[in-house]
Amino acid sequence: MGHIIASCYNRPVVLLTLPKMGGACETYFPIWGAPPLNPHSNIMFLCLISEHFLHVKLKENCPLPPPSKEWMTHKIGVADQWLFQFLDRQAIFDELISKEPMPPKKPTIEQNPINLDTPEKPKQEIEVMDEDEEYALSLV
């Protein structure tokens, strides 16, 4: 996924990803520049849900997913201040996620081996009969 490095109406853009199935919820802060003096009200949030961007207005102090690994790798200079500006919201998010029940894992073969319940057939003796050599050659 490409990085959102834009500002809209002279406001920094923060991207949140909230995938439906699997995948991690992440936050993409701008990779350069410090957050504004009042970042909680002076940011445009976009939310990526199923390949659609939505402009969202977040409530004050709402939970935010942790920053993406890509952002952590590519942020430049004072951009790391974004991380510290929202640590309290990330802590709330982490707490909520830790309380979510995890879906049960499917048992593996080791945990749930396949048992054959078909009774084993008794071995039968096979009687080998002598072939009539002339008859066998006549078939060829």
N, C-alpha and C positions, 0 to 999 in steps of 0.2 A: 504494500500500500504506500502510495506517495505521501509525503509530508505536507501538511497544510501550513504554509508559511505565508500567510496573507494577513492583511488587516482589512476590515470592512467598516466603513464609516469611521475611520481612524481609531478603531478599537482592535485590540489583539483578538485573534481567533484561537479558541481552544477546541480541539476535536475529542469527542468521547466515542469510544466504540463499545457497543453493547450487543454482541452476537446472540442470536437466538439459540443455536445449538452448539455446544462446545465452544472452544476458543475462550480467550481471556477478555475481560472488560479492561480497557486501557484508556489512559488520557494522553493526548498529544499536545503538549504546550508548544508555543513558538520556540524555535531552536536558537534564536539570538535575541538579545535585548531583555532587560529586566521587566517584571510585571509593573503595571501602572500603580500609582500611589494607593488607589482604592480598587484592587483587582476584583473584589467580590461583586462590584456593581458595574465595572467598566470593561467587561469582557463579553465578546459574543461567543456563545457556545453553540457548536454544531454537534449533532449526534448522528453517528453512522449506524443505521439499523437496516440490515438486509440490503446493502448496496444503495441505500437512500439516505440523503443528508436531510436532517431536520434542524431548524433553528429552535433551540430550547431556551427557556428562561428558567434558570435554576433558582430554587428557594435559597435564602441565605442559610449558610452552614449545612447545606445538603451534602450527603456523602459523594465522594469522587473516587473513581477507580485509580489505582496506582499509575504512575507514568509508564509509558511503553519502554521496552528495552531499546528500541530504535532511538527514542528521544534521549534516553540516558546516554547512549553512545555518541550521538551527533550534536548535542547541545553545545553552544559556544559561549565562553566567557560568563557574563553575568546572568545568562539564561537559567543557570542552576538555581537562581533565587525563586523561580516558579515553584520548584519542588518544595522549598521551605515555606512558601506562602500558603500552601494547601495541605500541609502535613496533618492538621487536625481533621480535615474532611476525609483524607485517606485512611486515617485511623478508624473513623466511624465506618467507612466502607469495609475495611478489613474485619471489623467486629461483626458487622451484619453478615458478611460472607461466611465467617467461621460458625455462625449459628444455623446456616442453611443446611438442611439434611442432604447428605451426599447420596446420589442415586446408587442403588446396590450394584456391585460389580457382578458380571456374569461369572459363574463358576468356571474354573479351568478344568482341563482333563484330569489334572492331579487331584483337584478337590472333588470332582464329580466323575469318577471313571465310568467307562461304559462296561456294563456287565452283560455278558451273553447269557440269556436265560433259555436258550435252545438246548435241549438235552443232547448229549453227544451220542451218536449212533454207534452201536456195537460194531466192531470190525468184523468183516465177513471174510471167510476163506474163499479164495478164488481157485477153482480147479482148472488147471492147464491141461488142455487136451492135445494129443498129438495130431498134427495136420497130415492130411493125405497129400503127399508131395505132388502126385500127378494132378489131383484136383486143383491145388494151388497154382500150378503152372498153366492149367487150362484157362484160368481166369485172366491171365496176362495177355 
